[in-house]
């Protein structure tokens, strides 16, 4: 499958960088940034294939590649007002838009590339990422985790088919049925639109955010059907008409790397759905700089107060796939926490 191939390529890049001493937090942030750039290059966030061309322009021996990437990351974090004052920035760099969202704000140690790692990155850049679901990067994360650590944490990638088996009967089936009932009544349809835009979701063991990503995508698909009715004359401003936002989604995750993938994955899903809206109405919709984001808290869900993430009075649904290492492998402490989790 094309999704699995994409995950395997990123895992290969991860392993190559880690083998040369680039590890831990800096590697995780670095990979998430590259993921964003690869998607951006295939989905018109960046000028088409500009990131690929930027990598291609590096020296074949890779001696300048790390500095070029570091410079690009710096530019992606520079607002237009700052760029105007720095009038010596090259056109090659200025073509890349300001991203915001803190994705590129942290200064990372310079990584090292050789010809083989450069080739892996170029292969990733040649791939068409536009149709890849951000939800598959849970598979990538699981693939690069140490096997013992994965078993200890009970980390498990839940595919989209199984996620839909949970969220369809939980709320999506009912929402679609309600849409069918109200779609011919403008007032009732407007109220229904406000309803789905007010729903808040929490995954207290969100991992790479698969449940949140798929739920957001499915709500946006439902909203698109609403927009087709509301905007039948194509006169309304699309960005103002879209009400379902990634700010309705909350997660708690023990590890930093998957939480970052979840955070960026929600942005990428938002952009993919905006492209669908653009294609439907023949208008361009690209929300940069990033302003809205899902709230992913790095914490132990069994120890943190969930209301520090989202107030229970505002919460519509709790969903997800709690970590499970298997009863035979769990410690006494883990079994106790598991019982608390199930009772919550």
Secondary structure per residue as TSV (DSSP state, phi and psi in degrees):
chain	resnum	aa	ss	phi	psi
A	1	X	-	360.0	148.7
A	2	X	H	-64.5	-37.0
A	3	X	H	-63.0	-43.8
A	4	X	H	-66.1	-37.9
A	5	X	H	-60.5	-41.5
A	6	X	H	-62.6	-44.6
A	7	X	H	-63.1	-39.7
A	8	X	H	-65.4	-38.1
A	9	X	H	-64.6	-42.5
A	10	X	H	-68.1	-36.1
A	11	X	H	-64.4	-37.7
A	12	X	H	-64.1	-41.6
A	13	X	H	-64.9	-42.8
A	14	X	H	-55.8	-50.0
A	15	X	H	-64.7	-37.3
A	16	X	H	-66.5	-42.9
A	17	X	H	-68.3	-40.7
A	18	X	H	-65.1	-35.9
A	19	X	H	-63.4	-20.2
A	20	X	T	-108.0	22.5
A	21	X	T	92.8	2.9
A	22	X	-	-93.3	107.3
A	23	X	-	-141.9	173.8
A	24	X	H	66.5	-145.1
A	25	X	H	-55.6	-44.9
A	26	X	H	-65.0	-38.0
A	27	X	H	-66.1	-41.3
A	28	X	H	-63.6	-45.6
A	29	X	H	-64.5	-41.9
A	30	X	H	-59.8	-45.0
A	31	X	H	-66.7	-39.7
A	32	X	H	-64.2	-38.9
A	33	X	H	-64.1	-42.7
A	34	X	H	-63.8	-38.8
A	35	X	H	-57.1	-45.9
A	36	X	H	-60.6	-45.9
A	37	X	H	-64.0	-38.4
A	38	X	H	-65.2	-44.9
A	39	X	H	-63.5	-44.4
A	40	X	H	-60.3	-34.1
A	41	X	H	-71.3	-26.3
A	42	X	H	-99.2	-6.9
A	43	X	T	-128.0	22.8
A	44	X	T	68.6	14.1
A	45	X	S	-71.6	-44.5
A	46	X	S	-96.6	155.4
A	47	X	S	-53.8	140.9
A	48	X	T	-51.0	122.8
A	49	X	T	62.3	18.9
A	50	X	H	-70.0	-37.1
A	51	X	H	-66.3	-42.9
A	52	X	H	-60.0	-45.0
A	53	X	H	-64.1	-36.8
A	54	X	H	-64.0	-40.4
A	55	X	H	-69.9	-40.9
A	56	X	H	-59.9	-31.1
A	57	X	T	-75.5	-6.6
A	58	X	S	-72.3	161.5
A	59	X	-	-68.1	142.5
A	60	X	T	-56.0	-28.7
A	61	X	T	-85.0	1.3
A	62	X	-	69.0	12.9
A	63	X	T	-67.7	-22.1
A	64	X	T	-111.0	1.7
A	65	X	H	-67.0	-43.1
A	66	X	H	-61.7	-40.8
A	67	X	H	-68.2	-37.0
A	68	X	H	-64.7	-42.7
A	69	X	H	-68.4	-41.4
A	70	X	H	-59.7	-41.9
A	71	X	H	-64.5	-40.1
A	72	X	H	-64.3	-44.8
A	73	X	H	-58.4	-39.5
A	74	X	H	-63.3	-44.3
A	75	X	H	-65.5	-37.7
A	76	X	H	-65.2	-16.6
A	77	X	T	-102.0	9.3
A	78	X	-	-106.1	116.8
A	79	X	-	-62.2	160.9
A	80	X	H	-59.5	-37.7
A	81	X	H	-61.9	-38.0
A	82	X	H	-70.4	-39.5
A	83	X	H	-63.4	-37.6
A	84	X	H	-61.6	-34.5
A	85	X	H	-73.0	-27.1
A	86	X	-	-98.8	75.7
A	87	X	T	-77.6	4.3
A	88	X	T	-97.8	1.4
A	89	X	S	-65.0	133.9
A	90	X	-	-70.2	155.8
A	91	X	H	-61.8	-32.1
A	92	X	H	-58.3	-37.9
A	93	X	H	-87.9	-36.9
A	94	X	H	-66.3	-17.3
A	95	X	T	-68.5	-19.8
A	96	X	S	-85.0	131.6
A	97	X	-	-78.0	160.9
A	98	X	-	-70.2	129.5
A	99	X	-	-97.3	-47.9
A	100	X	B	70.0	-164.1
A	101	X	T	74.5	9.9
A	102	X	T	67.8	6.0
A	103	X	T	-63.5	-34.8
A	104	X	T	-115.3	17.3
A	105	X	-	-79.2	-30.8
A	106	X	S	-77.2	134.2
A	107	X	-	-83.4	121.7
A	108	X	-	-102.8	151.3
A	109	X	-	-59.3	146.7
A	110	X	-	-68.3	131.0
A	111	X	-	-87.9	169.7
A	112	X	-	-115.8	137.0
A	113	X	-	-119.5	147.4
A	114	X	-	-120.7	-176.2
A	115	X	H	-63.1	-35.8
A	116	X	H	-70.6	-41.5
A	117	X	H	-68.8	-38.3
A	118	X	H	-58.3	-41.7
A	119	X	H	-65.7	-37.8
A	120	X	H	-62.2	-44.1
A	121	X	H	-65.1	-40.1
A	122	X	H	-64.2	-36.9
A	123	X	H	-63.8	-40.0
A	124	X	H	-62.3	-40.1
A	125	X	H	-70.8	-25.0
A	126	X	H	-78.6	-16.1
A	127	X	S	-75.4	145.1
A	128	X	-	-89.0	108.2
A	129	X	-	-91.9	-0.7
A	130	X	T	-64.0	-31.6
A	131	X	T	-101.5	6.2
A	132	X	-	-79.1	131.5
A	133	X	-	-78.2	126.3
A	134	X	G	-57.8	-18.5
A	135	X	G	-65.6	-20.4
A	136	X	G	-76.0	-9.7
A	137	X	H	-74.3	-7.3
A	138	X	H	-62.7	-37.1
A	139	X	H	-66.1	-38.1
A	140	X	H	-64.2	-46.1
A	141	X	H	-61.4	-44.2
A	142	X	H	-62.2	-34.9
A	143	X	H	-69.7	-29.6
A	144	X	H	-95.0	-7.9
A	145	X	S	-71.4	146.8
A	146	X	-	-60.5	132.7
A	147	X	H	-60.7	-39.9
A	148	X	H	-65.9	-41.6
A	149	X	H	-66.0	-39.3
A	150	X	H	-60.4	-43.8
A	151	X	H	-67.2	-40.9
A	152	X	H	-62.4	-39.5
A	153	X	H	-85.2	-14.2
A	154	X	T	71.0	26.5
A	155	X	-	-67.6	131.9
A	156	X	-	-150.1	126.8
A	157	X	-	-78.8	124.5
A	158	X	-	-100.8	120.1
A	159	X	-	-77.2	167.7
A	160	X	H	-64.5	-35.0
A	161	X	H	-58.8	-44.8
A	162	X	H	-75.0	-30.9
A	163	X	H	-63.0	-43.2
A	164	X	H	-64.2	-31.0
A	165	X	H	-63.9	-25.0
A	166	X	H	-87.5	-51.3
A	167	X	H	-80.2	-24.1
A	168	X	I	-62.1	-56.4
A	169	X	I	-71.9	-23.5
A	170	X	I	-68.6	-43.3
A	171	X	I	-156.3	-28.0
A	172	X	I	-66.0	-42.7
A	173	X	H	-57.8	-42.7
A	174	X	H	-67.3	-38.3
A	175	X	H	-65.7	-41.7
A	176	X	H	-65.4	-38.3
A	177	X	H	-64.3	-39.6
A	178	X	H	-66.7	-39.6
A	179	X	H	-58.4	-43.3
A	180	X	H	-62.4	-32.1
A	181	X	H	-74.7	-32.5
A	182	X	H	-106.7	-5.3
A	183	X	T	-64.1	-20.2
A	184	X	T	-95.4	-0.5
A	185	X	-	-113.1	103.9
A	186	X	H	-53.6	-42.4
A	187	X	H	-66.4	-47.1
A	188	X	H	-65.7	-35.5
A	189	X	H	-65.6	-40.6
A	190	X	H	-62.9	-41.4
A	191	X	H	-64.8	-39.1
A	192	X	H	-65.2	-39.0
A	193	X	H	-60.7	-44.7
A	194	X	H	-63.2	-34.9
A	195	X	H	-62.9	-50.2
A	196	X	H	-69.8	-23.3
A	197	X	H	-79.0	-11.1
A	198	X	H	-100.4	-10.0
A	199	X	-	-68.9	136.9
A	200	X	-	-121.9	141.0
A	201	X	E	-125.5	141.5
A	202	X	E	-129.3	129.3
A	203	X	E	-113.2	105.9
A	204	X	T	-77.8	-2.1
A	205	X	T	-142.1	64.5
A	206	X	-	-77.9	-16.1
A	207	X	T	56.3	-127.2
A	208	X	T	-86.6	10.1
A	209	X	T	85.1	18.5
A	210	X	H	-57.2	-44.7
A	211	X	H	-63.6	-41.1
A	212	X	H	-67.4	-43.3
A	213	X	H	-62.9	-48.8
A	214	X	H	-67.6	-39.4
A	215	X	H	-62.7	-45.0
A	216	X	H	-60.9	-45.7
A	217	X	H	-58.9	-44.1
A	218	X	H	-68.0	-36.2
A	219	X	H	-65.8	-38.2
A	220	X	H	-68.0	-33.8
A	221	X	H	-64.1	-42.6
A	222	X	H	-63.6	-44.0
A	223	X	H	-62.4	-35.1
A	224	X	H	-59.3	-37.1
A	225	X	H	-66.7	-35.1
A	226	X	H	-65.2	-44.2
A	227	X	H	-63.4	-34.4
A	228	X	H	-61.3	-34.5
A	229	X	H	-79.1	-47.2
A	230	X	H	-65.5	-35.6
A	231	X	T	-109.5	36.0
A	232	X	T	-63.8	-23.9
A	233	X	T	-96.4	3.0
A	234	X	S	58.8	25.6
A	235	X	-	-101.0	-15.1
A	236	X	S	-82.4	152.4
A	237	X	-	-81.4	117.7
A	238	X	H	-59.8	-43.8
A	239	X	H	-63.3	-32.2
A	240	X	H	-79.3	-25.9
A	241	X	H	-79.6	-28.8
A	242	X	-	-72.4	121.8
A	243	X	-	-110.9	-28.0
A	244	X	-	-75.1	122.1
A	245	X	-	-128.0	156.8
A	246	X	G	-70.7	-13.5
A	247	X	G	-67.9	-6.3
A	248	X	G	-84.4	-1.1
A	249	X	E	-117.5	135.6
A	250	X	E	-132.7	147.0
A	251	X	E	-146.4	157.0
A	252	X	E	-125.0	132.7
A	253	X	E	-144.7	134.1
A	254	X	S	-68.4	-37.4
A	255	X	S	-103.0	145.7
A	256	X	H	-72.1	-42.8
A	257	X	H	-58.8	-53.7
A	258	X	H	-63.1	-31.7
A	259	X	H	-65.5	-36.1
A	260	X	H	-68.6	-39.1
A	261	X	H	-62.5	-41.4
A	262	X	H	-61.7	-44.2
A	263	X	H	-61.4	-49.0
A	264	X	H	-72.1	-36.1
A	265	X	H	-58.7	-36.4
A	266	X	H	-66.8	-40.7
A	267	X	H	-60.8	-46.0
A	268	X	H	-64.7	-38.9
A	269	X	H	-64.7	-40.4
A	270	X	H	-57.8	-44.8
A	271	X	H	-66.4	-41.7
A	272	X	H	-60.4	-40.9
A	273	X	H	-71.7	-33.2
A	274	X	H	-63.7	-35.6
A	275	X	H	-63.5	-39.8
A	276	X	H	-62.8	-41.3
A	277	X	H	-62.9	-43.3
A	278	X	H	-61.0	-44.0
A	279	X	H	-63.7	-38.3
A	280	X	H	-66.5	-39.9
A	281	X	H	-107.4	0.8
A	282	X	T	67.1	33.3
A	283	X	-	-133.2	153.4
A	284	X	-	-89.7	132.4
A	285	X	-	-139.8	103.6
A	286	X	-	-134.4	113.0
A	287	X	-	-91.6	84.0
A	288	X	-	-129.7	144.5
A	289	X	S	-66.3	155.7
A	290	X	B	-66.8	134.2
A	291	X	-	-125.1	-40.0
A	292	X	-	-99.0	142.8
A	293	X	-	-148.7	154.5
A	294	X	-	-73.6	159.3
A	295	X	E	-104.2	106.8
A	296	X	E	-113.2	112.9
A	297	X	E	-97.5	127.2
A	298	X	E	-83.3	105.4
A	299	X	S	-168.1	168.5
A	300	X	-	-87.7	116.8
A	301	X	T	-63.9	-20.5
A	302	X	T	-87.2	-6.2
A	303	X	T	-120.3	-24.9
A	304	X	S	-87.9	148.8
A	305	X	-	-73.6	116.8
A	306	X	G	-61.4	-26.8
A	307	X	G	-72.4	-10.5
A	308	X	G	-75.4	-12.5
A	309	X	T	-99.1	-49.7
A	310	X	S	-153.5	136.5
A	311	X	-	-66.1	134.5
A	312	X	T	-64.1	-25.3
A	313	X	T	-69.0	-20.1
A	314	X	T	-97.9	-12.3
A	315	X	-	-82.8	132.6
A	316	X	-	-96.2	-42.7
A	317	X	E	-144.2	140.9
A	318	X	E	-109.6	128.5
A	319	X	-	-147.4	166.4
A	320	X	-	141.6	-172.5
A	321	X	-	-127.3	94.7
A	322	X	-	-58.1	144.8
A	323	X	-	-61.9	137.6
A	324	X	-	-146.5	117.3
A	325	X	-	-91.6	-7.4
A	326	X	-	99.5	131.4
A	327	X	T	-55.9	-34.7
A	328	X	T	-72.0	-22.1
A	329	X	T	-102.9	-9.5
A	330	X	-	-77.9	143.0
A	331	X	-	-76.5	168.8
A	332	X	H	-60.2	-41.7
A	333	X	H	-63.0	-42.9
A	334	X	H	-63.6	-39.8
A	335	X	H	-63.4	-38.6
A	336	X	H	-65.0	-42.2
A	337	X	H	-67.8	-37.0
A	338	X	H	-61.3	-42.2
A	339	X	H	-63.2	-39.7
A	340	X	H	-63.2	-43.1
A	341	X	H	-59.9	-45.9
A	342	X	H	-65.9	-29.7
A	343	X	H	-82.8	-14.4
A	344	X	-	-70.6	360.0
